[in-house]
């Protein structure tokens, strides 16, 4: 279930997930938050603004880390060593630990003439030797990271990482835009095929890790929007089908692994990725994925990140399992003064979301509710409806709401 939480004049969308009831003797879990930024640097001129943005996020004392979710350069900027060196210096200035998730323009599009005509595999290897050289995050303070390269079979894939904060497990994956660098030329698509195997292994490993460590949530970062509406599954006699898609889905294996991960780890699975669109709230929340039987995955939720001004705004996700709801999502903006760390950085003002008229209560219409998932031995928390997004009947997909995009998934 999703509902809105209003803080003075600032709308914040909260994601409700059903958790095991804590005993009275259980200590209150510590509260933390993390920031998500993406695609903030398009040229050298953007580096100072990105550095200021990272500084503002780091001033929030609750920030456990920052996820930079892909694209440290524009598609037309050259993929030169010096460009990467400059961008890495910017990320290293972050007060908070920073985890960099590679994007399409960071390596997969480096073969274009505008980007310098590089060998994309060589550029990816260069990123692995620089941004992903150590088993820690970037930033002035660091987080320990578990890299997939620690598995002998996947020694090259240093960019795929796993880490844990409190009772939440996080995983970062090299899943990029541009159909995930799937090439349509004949023969074996070596880079894609090998990376798809590595990605599936690491995601399914993360789900098993979260299950065995009794995590309360699994959060997955990738840069690409994997087109959840398009999900193909194996069928008997599929060779008899007509009207096949013209292009092969480069995210097919990844989506199948997401289904497996959500079935392995029964707690909430949160998938976070960037979108090129400017979303009315700065983000959208939905449940877009179905399993092979056509049932919506009730414990998998997608948060798409799309602030209107990426140089001034970031998405803040607060995690506090002692509260209901335990996860809340909001857009924050750089405060005017950064001399002293504020007690709480300001949320984006309500009037800064054009095209959405507040309701009579002053709350922007909430996204559709999400059906909760709970252990069979415990009753689910009662969902709360609202005036603008009524609950869907059991077994039916939630209806869409203004500003959040379609809630209809696809198979």
VEXKERO-569859 format. One record per residue: residue number from 1; residue in one letter; x, y, z of N, C-alpha, C in turn. Coordinates in steps of 0.05 Angstrom, whole numbers, plus 5000, padded with zeros to 4 digits. Layout:
n res nc1 nc2 nc3 cac1 cac2 cac3 cc1 cc2 cc3
NUM A X Y Z X Y Z X Y Z
...
//
This chain:
n res nc1 nc2 nc3 cac1 cac2 cac3 cc1 cc2 cc3
1 X 5017 4976 5000 5000 5000 5000 5018 5025 5000
2 X 5009 5044 4985 5024 5070 4984 5004 5091 4994
3 X 5014 5109 5011 4998 5132 5018 5016 5156 5020
4 X 5004 5180 5022 5020 5204 5024 5023 5212 5053
5 X 5046 5223 5059 5051 5236 5085 5057 5265 5079
6 X 5043 5283 5092 5047 5311 5087 5062 5324 5110
7 X 5085 5336 5103 5101 5350 5123 5098 5380 5117
8 X 5082 5394 5132 5076 5422 5128 5064 5425 5100
9 X 5079 5435 5080 5068 5438 5053 5081 5419 5034
10 X 5096 5400 5044 5112 5383 5025 5100 5356 5024
11 X 5092 5347 4999 5082 5320 4997 5104 5300 4996
12 X 5101 5278 5010 5120 5256 5009 5105 5230 5007
13 X 5112 5214 4988 5098 5189 4983 5111 5167 5001
14 X 5095 5153 5015 5105 5132 5033 5097 5105 5022
15 X 5116 5087 5024 5112 5060 5014 5107 5041 5038
16 X 5084 5029 5039 5078 5012 5062 5083 4983 5055
17 X 5100 4970 5070 5105 4942 5067 5100 4928 5093
18 X 5090 4904 5091 5082 4889 5115 5106 4874 5125
19 X 5112 4877 5150 5135 4865 5163 5125 4848 5186
20 X 5143 4830 5194 5136 4814 5218 5134 4832 5242
21 X 5114 4826 5259 5110 4843 5282 5132 4840 5302
22 X 5144 4862 5310 5166 4860 5329 5155 4856 5357
23 X 5170 4841 5373 5161 4837 5401 5167 4863 5417
24 X 5154 4865 5439 5157 4889 5456 5185 4892 5466
25 X 5199 4869 5469 5226 4870 5480 5246 4877 5459
26 X 5238 4877 5434 5257 4882 5412 5264 4912 5413
27 X 5290 4918 5410 5299 4945 5410 5289 4960 5385
28 X 5285 4986 5387 5276 5002 5365 5299 5003 5344
29 X 5292 4997 5319 5313 4997 5299 5322 5025 5292
30 X 5347 5029 5288 5357 5056 5281 5346 5065 5255
31 X 5343 5090 5252 5332 5102 5228 5355 5112 5211
32 X 5353 5107 5185 5372 5118 5166 5358 5125 5140
33 X 5373 5140 5124 5362 5148 5098 5384 5145 5077
34 X 5377 5144 5052 5397 5144 5031 5386 5162 5008
35 X 5405 5174 4994 5398 5192 4972 5403 5178 4945
36 X 5387 5185 4925 5391 5174 4898 5393 5198 4879
37 X 5415 5199 4864 5418 5219 4843 5426 5204 4817
38 X 5421 5217 4795 5427 5203 4770 5430 5224 4747
39 X 5448 5218 4730 5450 5233 4705 5453 5264 4709
40 X 5470 5271 4729 5472 5300 4736 5495 5313 4720
41 X 5513 5298 4709 5536 5310 4695 5534 5304 4665
42 X 5531 5325 4650 5530 5323 4621 5555 5335 4607
43 X 5569 5351 4623 5594 5363 4612 5610 5373 4636
44 X 5634 5383 4630 5651 5394 4651 5637 5416 4666
45 X 5620 5431 4653 5606 5454 4666 5587 5444 4688
46 X 5579 5419 4688 5561 5409 4708 5575 5397 4733
47 X 5601 5396 4732 5615 5383 4754 5612 5398 4781
48 X 5614 5424 4780 5611 5440 4805 5584 5437 4817
49 X 5563 5437 4800 5536 5434 4810 5532 5406 4823
50 X 5543 5386 4811 5541 5359 4822 5555 5357 4849
51 X 5578 5370 4850 5593 5369 4876 5577 5383 4898
52 X 5564 5405 4891 5547 5419 4911 5523 5402 4919
53 X 5512 5388 4900 5489 5370 4906 5497 5348 4925
54 X 5520 5336 4920 5530 5315 4938 5536 5326 4966
55 X 5546 5351 4967 5551 5363 4992 5525 5367 5008
56 X 5504 5376 4994 5479 5380 5008 5467 5354 5019
57 X 5469 5333 5003 5459 5307 5013 5475 5298 5037
58 X 5501 5302 5037 5518 5294 5059 5513 5309 5084
59 X 5501 5332 5083 5495 5348 5107 5472 5336 5123
60 X 5456 5319 5110 5434 5305 5124 5447 5284 5141
61 X 5446 5286 5167 5459 5268 5185 5449 5240 5184
62 X 5425 5236 5173 5413 5209 5171 5422 5195 5146
63 X 5436 5208 5128 5444 5196 5102 5465 5174 5107
64 X 5458 5149 5102 5477 5127 5105 5495 5125 5081
65 X 5484 5131 5057 5500 5130 5032 5484 5144 5010
66 X 5498 5149 4988 5486 5160 4964 5490 5140 4942
67 X 5469 5135 4926 5471 5119 4902 5471 5137 4878
68 X 5493 5138 4863 5493 5152 4838 5485 5132 4816
69 X 5461 5135 4806 5449 5114 4790 5453 5118 4760
70 X 5478 5119 4752 5485 5118 4724 5488 5145 4710
71 X 5505 5144 4689 5510 5165 4669 5525 5189 4682
72 X 5551 5187 4681 5569 5209 4689 5576 5227 4666
73 X 5565 5222 4643 5571 5239 4620 5547 5237 4600
74 X 5548 5255 4581 5527 5255 4561 5534 5235 4539
75 X 5515 5228 4521 5521 5209 4499 5540 5221 4479
76 X 5542 5248 4478 5560 5261 4458 5587 5268 4469
77 X 5591 5265 4495 5617 5271 4507 5636 5248 4503
78 X 5661 5254 4497 5680 5233 4492 5686 5216 4517
79 X 5691 5190 4513 5696 5172 4535 5726 5171 4541
80 X 5738 5194 4544 5767 5196 4549 5774 5190 4578
81 X 5799 5181 4582 5808 5176 4609 5806 5200 4627
82 X 5812 5224 4615 5812 5248 4631 5784 5255 4641
83 X 5764 5249 4624 5736 5255 4632 5729 5237 4656
84 X 5735 5212 4655 5729 5194 4677 5744 5203 4702
85 X 5769 5211 4699 5785 5219 4722 5772 5244 4736
86 X 5762 5263 4719 5749 5286 4731 5724 5278 4746
87 X 5708 5260 4734 5682 5253 4746 5687 5237 4771
88 X 5707 5221 4772 5713 5206 4796 5721 5224 4819
89 X 5736 5245 4812 5744 5265 4833 5719 5278 4844
90 X 5699 5284 4827 5674 5296 4837 5660 5277 4857
91 X 5658 5252 4849 5644 5233 4867 5659 5228 4893
92 X 5685 5230 4892 5701 5225 4916 5698 5248 4936
93 X 5688 5271 4928 5684 5293 4947 5660 5289 4965
94 X 5643 5269 4959 5619 5264 4975 5626 5258 5004
95 X 5613 5273 5022 5616 5268 5051 5607 5240 5058
96 X 5584 5232 5047 5572 5206 5052 5584 5185 5034
97 X 5585 5160 5042 5594 5139 5023 5577 5140 4998
98 X 5590 5136 4975 5576 5138 4949 5580 5112 4933
99 X 5559 5100 4925 5560 5076 4908 5552 5084 4880
100 X 5570 5080 4861 5566 5087 4833 5556 5063 4818
101 X 5532 5066 4805 5521 5046 4788 5526 5054 4759
102 X 5540 5038 4742 5546 5047 4715 5521 5049 4697
103 X 5522 5068 4678 5500 5073 4660 5508 5069 4631
104 X 5488 5073 4614 5491 5069 4586 5513 5086 4574
105 X 5513 5112 4581 5533 5130 4569 5561 5127 4581
106 X 5563 5113 4603 5589 5109 4616 5606 5089 4602
107 X 5594 5071 4587 5611 5051 4572 5597 5040 4547
108 X 5571 5034 4548 5558 5019 4527 5556 5035 4501
109 X 5555 5062 4503 5553 5079 4479 5579 5092 4471
110 X 5601 5082 4483 5627 5094 4478 5638 5087 4450
111 X 5625 5069 4436 5634 5062 4409 5624 5081 4388
112 X 5607 5100 4395 5597 5119 4375 5619 5139 4367
113 X 5616 5150 4344 5636 5170 4334 5638 5194 4353
114 X 5615 5204 4362 5615 5227 4380 5629 5221 4406
115 X 5626 5196 4415 5638 5189 4441 5667 5180 4439
116 X 5678 5181 4415 5707 5175 4411 5712 5150 4397
117 X 5692 5134 4390 5696 5109 4375 5712 5089 4390
118 X 5708 5087 4416 5724 5069 4433 5713 5040 4431
119 X 5729 5021 4438 5720 4994 4443 5705 4993 4469
120 X 5680 4986 4469 5664 4988 4493 5673 4970 4515
121 X 5683 4946 4508 5693 4928 4528 5718 4939 4542
122 X 5735 4953 4527 5758 4965 4538 5750 4987 4558
123 X 5730 5003 4550 5720 5024 4568 5708 5013 4593
124 X 5693 4991 4591 5682 4979 4615 5704 4968 4633
125 X 5724 4956 4621 5747 4947 4638 5761 4970 4651
126 X 5762 4993 4637 5775 5017 4650 5759 5026 4674
127 X 5732 5026 4672 5715 5033 4695 5720 5014 4718
128 X 5723 4989 4712 5727 4969 4733 5754 4973 4747
129 X 5774 4983 4733 5800 4987 4745 5802 5014 4760
130 X 5783 5031 4756 5784 5058 4769 5761 5061 4789
131 X 5737 5064 4780 5714 5068 4798 5709 5044 4816
132 X 5715 5020 4807 5708 4996 4822 5733 4981 4830
133 X 5755 4995 4835 5780 4982 4841 5782 4970 4868
134 X 5767 4981 4888 5769 4973 4915 5743 4961 4925
135 X 5745 4947 4947 5721 4934 4959 5707 4953 4978
136 X 5707 4978 4972 5694 4999 4987 5680 5018 4968
137 X 5662 5034 4979 5648 5054 4963 5667 5077 4957
138 X 5658 5096 4941 5672 5121 4938 5664 5140 4960
139 X 5677 5164 4962 5669 5184 4982 5690 5186 5004
140 X 5687 5208 5019 5705 5214 5041 5703 5194 5064
141 X 5679 5184 5068 5676 5160 5086 5665 5138 5068
142 X 5671 5114 5075 5665 5092 5057 5649 5070 5070
143 X 5635 5054 5053 5621 5031 5061 5636 5006 5050
144 X 5637 4985 5066 5648 4960 5054 5628 4948 5034
145 X 5638 4939 5012 5622 4927 4991 5631 4899 4985
146 X 5612 4881 4979 5618 4855 4970 5615 4855 4939
147 X 5637 4850 4925 5636 4851 4896 5633 4823 4884
148 X 5619 4821 4861 5616 4796 4848 5642 4784 4840
149 X 5662 4801 4836 5689 4791 4828 5701 4773 4849
150 X 5690 4772 4873 5701 4754 4893 5693 4725 4886
151 X 5674 4721 4869 5667 4694 4859 5685 4689 4835
152 X 5700 4667 4836 5721 4662 4816 5709 4662 4788
153 X 5686 4651 4784 5674 4649 4758 5667 4676 4746
154 X 5663 4696 4763 5655 4722 4754 5676 4743 4762
155 X 5701 4736 4760 5722 4753 4769 5722 4781 4756
156 X 5712 4783 4732 5714 4809 4718 5692 4829 4727
157 X 5671 4819 4740 5647 4836 4744 5649 4851 4770
158 X 5667 4869 4772 5672 4884 4797 5650 4905 4802
159 X 5635 4912 4781 5615 4933 4783 5590 4923 4797
160 X 5585 4897 4797 5562 4886 4811 5568 4883 4841
161 X 5553 4896 4858 5560 4897 4886 5537 4891 4904
162 X 5543 4885 4929 5523 4880 4950 5533 4892 4976
163 X 5515 4905 4991 5521 4915 5017 5497 4915 5035
164 X 5501 4920 5060 5478 4919 5079 5480 4942 5098
165 X 5458 4954 5104 5455 4975 5124 5432 4967 5142
166 X 5438 4963 5168 5418 4954 5187 5406 4928 5176
167 X 5379 4927 5174 5366 4903 5165 5359 4904 5135
168 X 5371 4921 5120 5365 4923 5092 5389 4916 5075
169 X 5385 4899 5055 5406 4890 5037 5403 4905 5010
170 X 5425 4915 5000 5425 4931 4975 5443 4916 4955
171 X 5435 4918 4930 5450 4906 4908 5451 4925 4885
172 X 5474 4929 4873 5478 4946 4849 5486 4929 4825
173 X 5473 4934 4802 5476 4917 4779 5483 4933 4754
174 X 5499 4922 4736 5506 4934 4711 5485 4927 4690
175 X 5462 4940 4692 5440 4936 4673 5434 4964 4661
176 X 5441 4967 4636 5442 4994 4624 5420 4999 4603
177 X 5415 5024 4597 5397 5032 4576 5407 5023 4549
178 X 5391 5029 4528 5398 5021 4502 5395 4991 4498
179 X 5373 4980 4509 5367 4951 4507 5389 4934 4520
180 X 5402 4945 4540 5422 4931 4556 5446 4922 4539
181 X 5452 4938 4519 5475 4933 4500 5472 4906 4487
182 X 5447 4898 4481 5443 4874 4465 5448 4881 4435
183 X 5465 4867 4422 5472 4872 4395 5457 4853 4376
184 X 5447 4864 4354 5430 4849 4336 5446 4835 4314
185 X 5472 4839 4313 5488 4826 4293 5488 4795 4297
186 X 5494 4780 4276 5493 4751 4277 5516 4741 4295
187 X 5513 4715 4303 5534 4703 4319 5528 4707 4349
188 X 5546 4697 4365 5543 4699 4394 5548 4727 4404
189 X 5529 4737 4420 5530 4764 4431 5546 4762 4457
190 X 5572 4759 4454 5589 4751 4477 5587 4769 4501
191 X 5591 4795 4498 5591 4813 4521 5564 4811 4535
192 X 5542 4813 4520 5516 4813 4532 5510 4786 4545
193 X 5515 4764 4531 5509 4738 4542 5523 4733 4568
194 X 5549 4739 4569 5564 4734 4594 5555 4752 4616
195 X 5549 4777 4610 5540 4796 4631 5512 4788 4641
196 X 5495 4779 4623 5468 4770 4632 5470 4747 4652
197 X 5488 4729 4647 5492 4706 4666 5502 4716 4692
198 X 5522 4734 4691 5533 4745 4716 5512 4761 4731
199 X 5496 4777 4718 5475 4793 4731 5455 4776 4744
200 X 5445 4755 4730 5425 4737 4742 5436 4723 4766
201 X 5461 4714 4764 5473 4700 4787 5474 4719 4811
202 X 5483 4744 4807 5487 4762 4830 5461 4770 4842
203 X 5441 4775 4826 5415 4783 4836 5402 4760 4852
204 X 5403 4736 4842 5392 4713 4856 5408 4707 4881
205 X 5434 4711 4880 5451 4708 4904 5443 4729 4925
206 X 5438 4753 4917 5430 4774 4936 5404 4768 4950
207 X 5385 4756 4934 5359 4748 4946 5363 4726 4967
208 X 5380 4707 4961 5386 4686 4980 5401 4696 5004
209 X 5419 4715 4999 5434 4728 5021 5414 4742 5040
210 X 5396 4757 5028 5376 4772 5045 5359 4753 5060
211 X 5351 4731 5048 5334 4711 5062 5349 4698 5086
212 X 5374 4690 5081 5389 4677 5102 5396 4695 5125
213 X 5399 4721 5118 5407 4740 5139 5382 4754 5152
214 X 5358 4743 5146 5333 4753 5157 5330 4783 5152
215 X 5337 4792 5129 5334 4820 5122 5305 4828 5120
216 X 5299 4853 5124 5271 4862 5123 5264 4873 5095
217 X 5285 4879 5079 5279 4889 5052 5304 4885 5035
218 X 5299 4882 5009 5320 4879 4989 5316 4902 4969
219 X 5337 4919 4965 5335 4942 4947 5355 4937 4924
220 X 5345 4939 4900 5361 4934 4876 5364 4960 4860
221 X 5388 4967 4853 5394 4990 4836 5403 4981 4809
222 X 5392 4993 4788 5403 4991 4761 5397 5017 4747
223 X 5413 5024 4726 5408 5049 4712 5384 5047 4693
224 X 5381 5024 4680 5361 5022 4658 5333 5019 4668
225 X 5314 5029 4653 5286 5022 4656 5283 4996 4639
226 X 5278 4973 4652 5278 4948 4637 5252 4942 4623
227 X 5235 4961 4619 5210 4958 4604 5194 4934 4615
228 X 5184 4938 4639 5170 4917 4653 5144 4908 4638
229 X 5133 4926 4623 5108 4919 4608 5113 4897 4588
230 X 5138 4895 4580 5145 4874 4561 5160 4852 4576
231 X 5146 4831 4582 5158 4809 4596 5150 4783 4582
232 X 5169 4771 4569 5164 4746 4555 5171 4722 4572
233 X 5155 4701 4571 5161 4677 4586 5159 4653 4568
234 X 5174 4632 4575 5175 4609 4558 5147 4596 4555
235 X 5141 4588 4531 5115 4574 4526 5120 4549 4510
236 X 5104 4529 4513 5106 4506 4497 5098 4513 4468
237 X 5111 4501 4449 5105 4505 4421 5107 4535 4413
238 X 5126 4549 4426 5129 4577 4420 5136 4582 4390
239 X 5147 4562 4377 5155 4565 4349 5131 4568 4331
240 X 5107 4562 4341 5082 4565 4325 5072 4594 4326
241 X 5082 4610 4344 5072 4637 4348 5079 4655 4324
242 X 5061 4672 4317 5066 4692 4296 5068 4720 4309
243 X 5077 4739 4293 5078 4766 4303 5098 4770 4325
244 X 5122 4757 4323 5142 4761 4344 5152 4790 4344
245 X 5163 4799 4366 5174 4826 4367 5197 4829 4347
246 X 5200 4852 4336 5221 4857 4317 5249 4856 4330
247 X 5250 4865 4354 5276 4866 4368 5275 4848 4393
248 X 5297 4836 4399 5299 4819 4422 5300 4835 4448
249 X 5287 4827 4468 5286 4842 4494 5312 4837 4508
250 X 5329 4858 4510 5355 4856 4524 5353 4854 4554
251 X 5328 4857 4565 5324 4855 4594 5310 4830 4602
252 X 5306 4812 4584 5290 4788 4589 5301 4771 4612
253 X 5327 4764 4610 5339 4748 4631 5339 4762 4658
254 X 5343 4788 4658 5343 4804 4682 5315 4803 4696
255 X 5294 4806 4680 5267 4806 4691 5260 4778 4702
256 X 5269 4758 4688 5264 4731 4698 5278 4727 4725
257 X 5302 4738 4728 5317 4736 4753 5303 4752 4775
258 X 5291 4775 4768 5276 4790 4788 5253 4774 4798
259 X 5239 4760 4780 5217 4743 4789 5227 4722 4809
260 X 5249 4709 4802 5260 4689 4820 5268 4701 4847
261 X 5280 4725 4846 5289 4738 4870 5266 4744 4888
262 X 5244 4754 4877 5220 4761 4893 5207 4736 4904
263 X 5210 4713 4891 5199 4688 4901 5217 4676 4922
264 X 5243 4681 4920 5262 4671 4940 5261 4687 4966
265 X 5262 4713 4963 5260 4731 4986 5232 4741 4989
266 X 5218 4734 5009 5190 4739 5012 5184 4767 5023
267 X 5204 4781 5032 5200 4808 5041 5198 4827 5017
268 X 5196 4853 5023 5193 4873 5001 5219 4875 4984
269 X 5216 4873 4958 5238 4877 4939 5233 4904 4925
270 X 5251 4923 4928 5248 4949 4917 5268 4953 4894
271 X 5258 4958 4870 5275 4962 4847 5276 4992 4840
272 X 5300 5003 4839 5303 5032 4835 5319 5036 4809
273 X 5309 5052 4791 5323 5059 4767 5317 5087 4758
274 X 5333 5098 4741 5328 5126 4731 5311 5125 4707
275 X 5298 5147 4701 5283 5151 4677 5289 5178 4665
276 X 5290 5180 4639 5296 5206 4626 5273 5225 4629
277 X 5249 5215 4635 5226 5233 4638 5228 5250 4663
278 X 5216 5274 4662 5213 5291 4686 5186 5284 4698
279 X 5187 5269 4720 5162 5260 4733 5150 5281 4750
280 X 5124 5284 4751 5111 5305 4767 5119 5306 4796
281 X 5122 5283 4808 5131 5282 4836 5162 5281 4838
282 X 5175 5277 4816 5204 5272 4816 5210 5242 4818
283 X 5190 5226 4822 5192 5197 4822 5164 5186 4818
284 X 5163 5160 4812 5137 5146 4811 5141 5118 4824
285 X 5119 5108 4834 5119 5082 4848 5097 5064 4836
286 X 5104 5040 4829 5084 5021 4820 5093 4992 4824
287 X 5076 4974 4816 5082 4945 4818 5080 4934 4789
288 X 5101 4934 4774 5098 4929 4745 5103 4901 4735
289 X 5111 4882 4753 5121 4857 4743 5102 4834 4752
290 X 5098 4815 4733 5082 4791 4737 5100 4767 4735
291 X 5091 4745 4748 5106 4720 4745 5096 4706 4720
292 X 5107 4682 4716 5100 4667 4692 5071 4657 4691
293 X 5058 4657 4715 5030 4649 4716 5011 4672 4711
294 X 5023 4696 4708 5006 4719 4703 4998 4733 4729
295 X 5008 4725 4752 5002 4738 4777 5021 4761 4783
296 X 5010 4783 4792 5027 4806 4799 5044 4799 4823
297 X 5070 4806 4822 5088 4801 4844 5082 4822 4866
298 X 5067 4814 4886 5058 4833 4906 5080 4844 4924
299 X 5103 4830 4925 5124 4840 4942 5146 4855 4927
300 X 5142 4860 4901 5162 4874 4885 5150 4901 4877
301 X 5165 4922 4883 5157 4950 4878 5179 4964 4863
302 X 5171 4980 4843 5190 4996 4827 5188 5025 4835
303 X 5211 5038 4839 5212 5067 4843 5229 5078 4820
304 X 5216 5093 4802 5230 5106 4780 5238 5134 4788
305 X 5263 5142 4782 5274 5167 4791 5275 5187 4768
306 X 5261 5210 4770 5262 5229 4748 5256 5257 4758
307 X 5274 5269 4774 5270 5297 4784 5270 5316 4760
308 X 5256 5339 4764 5255 5359 4743 5282 5373 4739
309 X 5296 5378 4761 5322 5391 4759 5342 5374 4774
310 X 5357 5357 4759 5374 5337 4771 5399 5350 4784
311 X 5405 5375 4776 5428 5389 4788 5422 5401 4816
312 X 5396 5403 4822 5387 5416 4847 5372 5397 4865
313 X 5362 5375 4855 5344 5358 4870 5354 5329 4871
314 X 5347 5316 4893 5352 5287 4895 5329 5274 4908
315 X 5327 5248 4905 5306 5232 4917 5317 5220 4943
316 X 5303 5225 4964 5311 5215 4991 5292 5193 4999
317 X 5303 5171 5007 5287 5148 5017 5295 5143 5046
318 X 5276 5145 5063 5280 5141 5092 5271 5114 5100
319 X 5287 5100 5116 5280 5073 5125 5279 5073 5155
320 X 5257 5065 5166 5253 5064 5195 5233 5042 5201
321 X 5242 5018 5208 5224 4996 5212 5209 4998 5238
322 X 5214 5018 5254 5198 5023 5278 5173 5039 5272
323 X 5170 5049 5248 5148 5066 5240 5130 5052 5220
324 X 5106 5062 5218 5088 5053 5197 5078 5078 5182
325 X 5085 5080 5156 5100 5061 5140 5130 5063 5144
326 X 5145 5042 5140 5174 5042 5146 5191 5055 5125
327 X 5181 5056 5100 5196 5069 5079 5181 5093 5068
328 X 5194 5116 5067 5181 5140 5056 5200 5152 5035
329 X 5188 5162 5014 5203 5173 4991 5195 5202 4987
330 X 5215 5219 4983 5209 5247 4978 5231 5259 4961
331 X 5225 5282 4949 5245 5297 4933 5255 5320 4950
332 X 5281 5322 4952 5293 5344 4967 5308 5363 4948
333 X 5312 5387 4958 5325 5408 4941 5348 5421 4957
334 X 5369 5428 4943 5392 5441 4956 5382 5466 4971
335 X 5388 5468 4997 5381 5493 5012 5398 5516 5003
336 X 5389 5540 5008 5403 5563 5000 5430 5566 5014
337 X 5430 5560 5040 5455 5562 5055 5466 5535 5064
338 X 5491 5530 5059 5503 5505 5067 5525 5508 5088
339 X 5525 5531 5101 5547 5536 5121 5544 5517 5145
340 X 5519 5514 5156 5515 5497 5179 5496 5474 5170
341 X 5502 5450 5179 5484 5428 5172 5457 5432 5185
342 X 5436 5433 5169 5409 5436 5179 5400 5411 5193
343 X 5381 5414 5212 5370 5391 5227 5356 5372 5207
344 X 5342 5383 5188 5329 5367 5167 5328 5384 5142
345 X 5338 5373 5120 5338 5388 5095 5309 5391 5085
346 X 5303 5413 5072 5276 5418 5064 5266 5399 5042
347 X 5242 5390 5045 5230 5374 5023 5220 5393 5002
348 X 5217 5383 4978 5208 5399 4955 5180 5410 4960
349 X 5176 5435 4957 5150 5448 4962 5129 5437 4944
350 X 5104 5437 4954 5082 5426 4939 5077 5441 4913
351 X 5080 5467 4914 5074 5483 4890 5095 5479 4868
352 X 5116 5465 4874 5137 5461 4854 5131 5438 4836
353 X 5108 5425 4839 5101 5403 4822 5079 5412 4803
354 X 5086 5423 4780 5066 5433 4761 5048 5411 4750
355 X 5023 5418 4745 5005 5400 4732 4989 5382 4751
356 X 4995 5384 4777 4980 5369 4797 4967 5388 4817
357 X 4941 5389 4816 4926 5406 4834 4922 5392 4861
358 X 4929 5405 4883 4925 5392 4909 4895 5387 4914
359 X 4890 5366 4930 4862 5361 4937 4853 5380 4959
360 X 4828 5377 4967 4818 5396 4987 4833 5394 5013
361 X 4845 5370 5018 4860 5367 5043 4888 5378 5041
362 X 4896 5387 5017 4923 5397 5014 4943 5376 5006
363 X 4934 5351 5002 4952 5329 4995 4950 5324 4966
364 X 4972 5322 4952 4972 5314 4924 4962 5286 4921
365 X 4945 5280 4901 4934 5253 4898 4956 5232 4900
366 X 4950 5212 4917 4969 5191 4922 4970 5171 4899
367 X 4993 5157 4896 4994 5135 4876 4975 5113 4885
368 X 4969 5094 4867 4951 5072 4874 4963 5055 4896
369 X 4946 5043 4913 4956 5026 4934 4969 5001 4924
370 X 4987 4990 4940 5000 4966 4933 4991 4944 4952
371 X 4984 4921 4941 4975 4899 4957 4997 4890 4975
372 X 4994 4889 5001 5015 4880 5019 5020 4850 5018
373 X 5045 4843 5025 5051 4814 5028 5060 4809 5056
374 X 5049 4788 5068 5054 4783 5096 5058 4753 5100
375 X 5073 4745 5121 5076 4717 5127 5048 4704 5131
376 X 5046 4679 5123 5020 4666 5125 5010 4664 5153
377 X 5028 4664 5173 5020 4660 5200 5010 4686 5213
378 X 5012 4708 5199 5004 4734 5211 4986 4748 5192
379 X 4965 4761 5203 4947 4776 5185 4961 4801 5174
380 X 4954 4809 5149 4967 4832 5138 4957 4858 5152
381 X 4973 4878 5151 4964 4904 5162 4940 4914 5145
382 X 4921 4927 5158 4898 4937 5144 4906 4959 5126
383 X 4899 4958 5100 4907 4979 5082 4889 5004 5087
384 X 4900 5027 5081 4885 5052 5083 4880 5062 5055
385 X 4855 5068 5050 4848 5080 5024 4848 5110 5027
386 X 4844 5124 5005 4842 5153 5006 4822 5162 4986
387 X 4817 5188 4985 4795 5198 4968 4802 5197 4939
388 X 4827 5196 4932 4835 5199 4904 4844 5173 4891
389 X 4851 5153 4907 4861 5128 4895 4850 5104 4911
390 X 4825 5096 4905 4812 5074 4920 4827 5048 4916
391 X 4825 5031 4936 4838 5005 4934 4825 4988 4912
392 X 4842 4974 4897 4831 4956 4877 4821 4930 4890
393 X 4800 4918 4878 4790 4893 4889 4812 4872 4889
394 X 4811 4852 4907 4831 4831 4907 4833 4817 4880
395 X 4857 4812 4872 4862 4798 4847 4863 4816 4822
396 X 4857 4842 4826 4858 4861 4803 4881 4880 4807
397 X 4891 4889 4784 4913 4908 4785 4903 4935 4795
398 X 4919 4949 4811 4911 4976 4821 4906 4995 4798
399 X 4888 5013 4801 4883 5034 4781 4905 5054 4782
400 X 4909 5068 4760 4930 5088 4759 4921 5114 4772
401 X 4940 5131 4780 4934 5157 4792 4951 5178 4779
402 X 4942 5203 4780 4957 5225 4767 4985 5227 4776
403 X 5003 5231 4757 5031 5237 4764 5048 5213 4770
404 X 5038 5189 4768 5054 5165 4775 5058 5146 4751
405 X 5046 5152 4729 5048 5134 4706 5029 5111 4710
406 X 5029 5093 4690 5010 5071 4690 5018 5050 4710
407 X 4998 5039 4723 5003 5017 4741 5000 4990 4728
408 X 4993 4990 4702 4989 4965 4688 5015 4952 4681
409 X 5019 4928 4690 5043 4913 4682 5039 4899 4656
410 X 5058 4882 4649 5054 4867 4624 5067 4840 4627
411 X 5059 4822 4610 5071 4796 4611 5084 4790 4585
//
